[in-house]
Amino acid sequence: MHALKKLLGERLHFDWKIVTITIVSTLLLMADHYFALTSAWLPYPWWEYVDRVILYFVIPLAITLFVFRERPGDCGFGLGDWRAGLVLTLGAILLMTPVLWFLNRADAGMREYYTPFVDYLPWGTFVDLLGWEFFFRGWILFGYARKFGPEALWLQMVPFALAHIGKPAVETLSTLIGGFAFGWIAYRTRSFVYPFLIHWFIASFTTLVAAGALG
């Protein structure tokens, strides 16, 4: 009996909220890849954008409210430290604008990928990224942060980076830094709103430059 206990090891204890966030977030990412929930009612790419609002915003928020019995503010829903948020948002936009201009003019893969989406700006990127940012920089980040503290910044970056596989290589590689930076801004301000605004600008500006709409 002693040998059997030694072989099996100590009894495992799990935080049920961490388990829920991990399993559900993984399933939602899979569902986004394999299923088209609203394609029967909406044209492409709008059905894809709306699907992501359902998968990455509505479902996680519902779990927060009705399963975890927590407030939306507990997962970054709100303005948080809005003064710091505005400074960081404007600073990031100023910093990223010349970088994005150079990358999107120089990289043929970015031009090919993003040019078809220029007709759906700015609301296409708004709807698409609202769910993404709440999911990664709200629900996952703050859910993990209650257990793991600032280590959650690295943990949320991993699924965010993997979700970019299939996009241009330069963009996917940039998520190693960008995912952490977005997470830090949300963690610092206690809100997913500011990384959402930055991400919205990046996606919209990237599309405009890639399509040659800015000259």
LINQUIHU-V153337 format. One record per residue. N is the residue number from 0. PHI is phi in whole degrees, 0 to 359 (NA if undefined). BURIAL is 1 if it has 16 or more other ideal C-beta (glycine too) atoms within 10 Angstrom, else 0. D_LAST is the distance of its C-alpha to the last C-alpha in whole Angstrom. Layout:
# LINQUIHU-V153337
{{N | PHI | BURIAL | D_LAST} {N | PHI | BURIAL | D_LAST}}
This chain:
# LINQUIHU-V153337
{{0 | NA | 0 | 76} {1 | 298 | 0 | 74} {2 | 294 | 0 | 73} {3 | 295 | 0 | 71} {4 | 297 | 0 | 70} {5 | 295 | 0 | 69} {6 | 294 | 0 | 67} {7 | 285 | 0 | 65} {8 | 82 | 0 | 64} {9 | 288 | 0 | 64} {10 | 295 | 0 | 63} {11 | 274 | 0 | 59} {12 | 236 | 0 | 58} {13 | 240 | 0 | 55} {14 | 278 | 0 | 53} {15 | 296 | 0 | 52} {16 | 288 | 1 | 49} {17 | 296 | 0 | 47} {18 | 298 | 0 | 49} {19 | 297 | 0 | 47} {20 | 299 | 1 | 44} {21 | 295 | 1 | 44} {22 | 290 | 0 | 45} {23 | 295 | 1 | 43} {24 | 297 | 1 | 40} {25 | 295 | 0 | 40} {26 | 296 | 0 | 41} {27 | 293 | 1 | 38} {28 | 296 | 1 | 36} {29 | 295 | 0 | 38} {30 | 297 | 0 | 38} {31 | 298 | 1 | 34} {32 | 283 | 0 | 34} {33 | 258 | 0 | 37} {34 | 237 | 0 | 37} {35 | 237 | 0 | 35} {36 | 291 | 1 | 37} {37 | 246 | 0 | 35} {38 | 293 | 0 | 34} {39 | 286 | 0 | 37} {40 | 246 | 0 | 36} {41 | 233 | 0 | 32} {42 | 283 | 0 | 29} {43 | 284 | 0 | 27} {44 | 264 | 1 | 25} {45 | 297 | 1 | 27} {46 | 295 | 1 | 30} {47 | 293 | 1 | 29} {48 | 296 | 1 | 27} {49 | 293 | 1 | 31} {50 | 305 | 1 | 33} {51 | 288 | 1 | 31} {52 | 295 | 1 | 32} {53 | 295 | 0 | 36} {54 | 288 | 1 | 36} {55 | 258 | 1 | 35} {56 | 241 | 1 | 35} {57 | 295 | 0 | 38} {58 | 294 | 1 | 40} {59 | 299 | 1 | 40} {60 | 294 | 1 | 41} {61 | 296 | 0 | 44} {62 | 296 | 1 | 45} {63 | 301 | 1 | 45} {64 | 286 | 0 | 46} {65 | 255 | 0 | 49} {66 | 256 | 0 | 50} {67 | 283 | 1 | 49} {68 | 59 | 0 | 50} {69 | 244 | 1 | 48} {70 | 278 | 0 | 46} {71 | 303 | 0 | 42} {72 | 298 | 0 | 41} {73 | 290 | 1 | 43} {74 | 242 | 1 | 40} {75 | 83 | 1 | 37} {76 | 273 | 1 | 37} {77 | 145 | 1 | 37} {78 | 277 | 0 | 35} {79 | 56 | 1 | 37} {80 | 277 | 0 | 37} {81 | 291 | 0 | 34} {82 | 295 | 0 | 34} {83 | 297 | 0 | 33} {84 | 298 | 1 | 31} {85 | 294 | 0 | 29} {86 | 298 | 0 | 29} {87 | 293 | 1 | 28} {88 | 295 | 1 | 25} {89 | 295 | 0 | 23} {90 | 297 | 0 | 24} {91 | 295 | 1 | 23} {92 | 296 | 0 | 19} {93 | 297 | 0 | 19} {94 | 290 | 0 | 20} {95 | 277 | 1 | 18} {96 | 304 | 0 | 15} {97 | 293 | 0 | 14} {98 | 295 | 0 | 16} {99 | 295 | 1 | 14} {100 | 300 | 0 | 11} {101 | 293 | 0 | 13} {102 | 297 | 1 | 15} {103 | 283 | 1 | 12} {104 | 282 | 0 | 10} {105 | 269 | 0 | 14} {106 | 259 | 1 | 16} {107 | 294 | 0 | 16} {108 | 296 | 0 | 18} {109 | 294 | 1 | 16} {110 | 296 | 1 | 13} {111 | 295 | 0 | 16} {112 | 287 | 1 | 18} {113 | 266 | 1 | 16} {114 | 305 | 1 | 14} {115 | 297 | 0 | 17} {116 | 265 | 1 | 17} {117 | 295 | 1 | 14} {118 | 288 | 0 | 16} {119 | 256 | 1 | 19} {120 | 280 | 1 | 17} {121 | 267 | 0 | 18} {122 | 283 | 0 | 22} {123 | 298 | 1 | 22} {124 | 292 | 1 | 21} {125 | 299 | 1 | 23} {126 | 295 | 1 | 26} {127 | 299 | 1 | 25} {128 | 274 | 1 | 25} {129 | 302 | 1 | 28} {130 | 293 | 1 | 31} {131 | 304 | 1 | 29} {132 | 288 | 1 | 30} {133 | 296 | 1 | 33} {134 | 296 | 1 | 34} {135 | 277 | 1 | 33} {136 | 264 | 1 | 33} {137 | 243 | 1 | 36} {138 | 294 | 1 | 38} {139 | 290 | 1 | 39} {140 | 301 | 1 | 38} {141 | 284 | 1 | 40} {142 | 296 | 1 | 43} {143 | 287 | 1 | 43} {144 | 297 | 1 | 43} {145 | 296 | 0 | 46} {146 | 259 | 0 | 48} {147 | 248 | 0 | 46} {148 | 65 | 0 | 45} {149 | 295 | 0 | 42} {150 | 301 | 0 | 42} {151 | 298 | 1 | 40} {152 | 299 | 1 | 37} {153 | 282 | 0 | 37} {154 | 295 | 1 | 39} {155 | 287 | 1 | 36} {156 | 292 | 1 | 33} {157 | 295 | 0 | 35} {158 | 295 | 1 | 35} {159 | 298 | 1 | 31} {160 | 295 | 1 | 30} {161 | 295 | 0 | 32} {162 | 292 | 1 | 31} {163 | 270 | 1 | 27} {164 | 299 | 0 | 29} {165 | 110 | 0 | 27} {166 | 273 | 0 | 24} {167 | 307 | 1 | 22} {168 | 302 | 0 | 24} {169 | 297 | 0 | 22} {170 | 289 | 1 | 22} {171 | 298 | 0 | 25} {172 | 297 | 0 | 27} {173 | 292 | 1 | 25} {174 | 290 | 1 | 27} {175 | 297 | 0 | 30} {176 | 273 | 0 | 28} {177 | 297 | 1 | 26} {178 | 297 | 1 | 29} {179 | 293 | 1 | 32} {180 | 297 | 1 | 29} {181 | 301 | 1 | 29} {182 | 297 | 1 | 32} {183 | 296 | 1 | 33} {184 | 298 | 1 | 31} {185 | 296 | 1 | 33} {186 | 296 | 1 | 37} {187 | 291 | 0 | 36} {188 | 265 | 1 | 35} {189 | 63 | 1 | 38} {190 | 205 | 1 | 35} {191 | 275 | 1 | 32} {192 | 299 | 1 | 30} {193 | 286 | 1 | 28} {194 | 296 | 1 | 27} {195 | 297 | 1 | 26} {196 | 297 | 1 | 24} {197 | 294 | 1 | 22} {198 | 295 | 1 | 22} {199 | 299 | 1 | 21} {200 | 297 | 1 | 18} {201 | 301 | 1 | 17} {202 | 295 | 1 | 17} {203 | 291 | 1 | 15} {204 | 294 | 1 | 12} {205 | 302 | 1 | 13} {206 | 295 | 1 | 13} {207 | 297 | 1 | 9} {208 | 292 | 1 | 8} {209 | 299 | 1 | 10} {210 | 275 | 1 | 9} {211 | 75 | 0 | 5} {212 | 285 | 0 | 6} {213 | 253 | 0 | 4} {214 | 97 | 0 | 0}}
